[in-house]
């Protein structure tokens, strides 16, 4: 059986590497053409461009690996079927389940690798990529006016403001909340405005609330200098908080803080569940690909590629519908994130059961 496992892995390994490299190349070329004018207009050096795409690689790999695994499975298993090797293995007493076992094991390994990349590599890489894009490629104007500015400092303090002006370095209708280790609020500042003065934020016309075990203490003020030296005005101007910039625990803690401050982070809750659900798309795609290819009489790159695109189109279509329904509150976040996995896993199992053994 080890010989069969090694043979199956060799048959899928080569097309998998080729397809992933192909998808990375296509992804980079499309993005390169899209940003070519920005690279040229802002005289971006070749080193910065290469660094930008190096930080882009983790996201490209995570996004394309399910489709790459699907196409590689269709090509590998379809090739075994076309050359009658699949029939010969079945004739010698090896079931289809046993033939597909090493392929599915490889898909689980790829899924776990995506989890590792998504938690440890993707967040810092995405932050660096966005920073390079905003500072070196798009180069925002010197004055930036942002509505609904939001920032979380390194110690977990949350800044929310209705409006931010980079030239005046001011925040309007600003709220600042501090939390303890259990994500319970300990203090809250509500101010009409805040101004960056002498390397710290100074708040004007507001109230300071401190939450203790005995109750709430409220102090009104005309001017308050609590000593907040972050976020820097430049950070508020160039950085937007995105789920891809945070690991699972960071995003979960961020959602808890948003809820504690009275916000409704429904969309972020769906994105949190997707951090768990999406890596396992690779296993589902492999299951679908193996089941379809095992029962196909004809196969080839063109047919396999068309089948992979069709399956991927429907999967991501259902995924988008689930996210929309989750944002609108029609589906709970976990179901909005997992509904496409549930549907396509059911289809894959059904096809596998019906496939010739």
Secondary structure, DSSP 8 states (H G I E B T S, - for coil): -HHHHHHHHHHHHHHHHHHHHHHHHHHHHHHHHHHHHHHHHTT--HHHHHHHHHHHHHHHHHHHHHHHHHHHHHHHHHHHHHTTHHHHHHHTT--HHHHHHHHHHHHHHHHHHHHHIIIIIHHHHHHHHHHHIIIIIS---S--EEEEEEEE-TTS-EEEEEEEETTTTEEEEEEEEEE-TTS-EEEEEEEEEEEEETTEEEEEEEEEEEEETTEEEEEEEEEE------S-HHHHHH----GGGS-HHHHHHHHHHHHHTT---HHHHHHHHHHHHGGGHHHHHHHHHHHHHHH-S---HHHHHHHHHHHHHHHHHHHHHHHHHHHTTSS-HHHHHHHHHHHHHHHHHHHHHHS--
